[in-house]
Amino acid sequence: METENQKREYVIDATGKRLGRIATEAASVLVGKDSPDFAKNMIAEVTVKIENASKMDIPENKKGNTYQSYSGYPGGLRSETLDHLGKRLGYAEVLRRTISGMLPKNKLRKPTLHNLVISE
């Protein structure tokens, strides 16, 4: 007997909510912690959609937080503030990087992020 796994859809409205609250909720659902068939070694059958990412509440003191990337070469450390990154690539990218930092650091991180859809 075969069972079919239907891909669930989880929608989060970001209007007026804080960045961290949205990110923790999305990361928890992406990992599959909210479902009864949770397994650490499996990607959850869920699509998380975040709407109105540009309308989320970011306080002034958090806009100075830095996002860093390292190329692997000497002197290759690049850092950028949250406010600058939001203006350059949009607040959807800020949200995507924040959620990525909350996921487990293993081979499933990148495939799990494919289940995340963010709309400005």
C-alpha positions as CSV (number, residue, x, y, z in Angstrom):
1,M,0.0,0.0,0.0
2,E,1.4,3.4,-1.0
3,T,0.7,6.7,0.7
4,E,0.8,10.0,-1.1
5,N,2.5,12.9,0.5
6,Q,0.8,16.1,-0.4
7,K,3.0,19.2,-0.2
8,R,1.4,21.5,2.4
9,E,1.4,25.3,2.0
10,Y,2.1,27.6,4.9
11,V,1.4,31.4,4.4
12,I,2.9,34.1,6.7
13,D,1.8,37.7,6.4
14,A,4.8,39.9,7.4
15,T,2.9,43.2,7.7
16,G,3.8,44.8,11.0
17,K,5.7,41.8,12.4
18,R,9.4,41.8,13.5
19,L,12.1,40.2,11.3
20,G,13.2,37.6,13.9
21,R,9.6,36.5,14.7
22,I,8.9,35.9,11.0
23,A,12.2,34.1,10.5
24,T,11.9,31.7,13.4
25,E,8.4,30.8,12.5
26,A,9.4,30.1,8.9
27,A,12.5,28.2,9.8
28,S,10.6,25.9,12.2
29,V,8.0,25.1,9.6
30,L,10.7,24.6,6.9
31,V,12.5,22.0,9.0
32,G,9.2,20.3,9.7
33,K,9.0,20.7,13.5
34,D,5.3,21.4,13.3
35,S,4.4,18.1,11.7
36,P,3.9,14.8,13.5
37,D,6.1,12.9,11.0
38,F,9.2,15.0,11.7
39,A,12.6,13.5,10.9
40,K,15.9,15.3,11.0
41,N,17.2,13.6,7.9
42,M,14.3,14.4,5.7
43,I,13.2,17.6,3.9
44,A,9.7,18.5,5.0
45,E,6.9,18.4,2.4
46,V,5.9,22.0,2.9
47,T,6.1,25.3,1.0
48,V,6.4,28.5,3.1
49,K,5.1,31.6,1.5
50,I,5.9,35.0,3.1
51,E,3.9,37.9,1.8
52,N,4.5,41.7,2.2
53,A,8.2,41.3,3.2
54,S,8.8,45.0,2.6
55,K,6.2,46.0,5.2
56,M,7.8,44.2,8.1
57,D,8.7,46.1,11.2
58,I,12.5,46.7,11.6
59,P,13.5,49.0,14.4
60,E,16.2,51.7,13.8
61,N,18.8,50.0,16.1
62,K,18.6,46.7,14.2
63,K,19.2,48.4,10.8
64,G,22.9,48.6,11.6
65,N,23.2,44.7,11.9
66,T,25.8,43.4,9.5
67,Y,25.6,40.5,7.1
68,Q,29.0,39.0,6.2
69,S,30.3,36.9,3.4
70,Y,33.7,35.4,2.8
71,S,35.1,34.6,-0.6
72,G,37.9,32.3,0.8
73,Y,40.7,34.5,-0.4
74,P,42.9,36.7,1.9
75,G,41.1,40.0,2.3
76,G,37.9,38.6,1.0
77,L,35.6,39.3,3.9
78,R,32.7,41.6,2.8
79,S,30.3,43.0,5.3
80,E,27.1,45.0,4.7
81,T,24.5,46.5,7.0
82,L,20.9,45.3,7.0
83,D,19.6,48.6,5.8
84,H,22.0,48.8,2.8
85,L,21.3,45.2,1.9
86,G,17.5,45.9,2.0
87,K,17.9,48.8,-0.3
88,R,20.3,47.0,-2.7
89,L,18.6,43.6,-3.0
90,G,15.2,44.1,-1.3
91,Y,14.0,43.0,2.1
92,A,13.1,39.6,0.7
93,E,16.9,38.8,0.5
94,V,17.3,40.1,4.1
95,L,14.6,37.7,5.2
96,R,16.1,34.8,3.1
97,R,19.5,35.2,4.7
98,T,18.1,35.5,8.2
99,I,16.1,32.3,7.7
100,S,19.1,30.5,6.2
101,G,21.1,31.3,9.3
102,M,18.5,29.6,11.5
103,L,18.4,26.4,9.5
104,P,20.7,23.4,10.4
105,K,24.2,23.7,8.9
106,N,24.2,20.5,6.8
107,K,23.5,19.3,3.2
108,L,19.8,19.8,3.6
109,R,20.0,23.6,4.1
110,K,20.1,24.5,0.4
111,P,17.4,22.1,-0.8
112,T,15.2,23.3,2.2
113,L,15.5,26.9,1.1
114,H,14.0,26.0,-2.3
115,N,10.7,25.5,-0.4
116,L,10.8,29.2,0.7
117,V,8.9,31.8,-1.4
118,I,9.1,35.4,-0.5
119,S,7.1,38.2,-2.1
120,E,7.7,41.9,-1.5
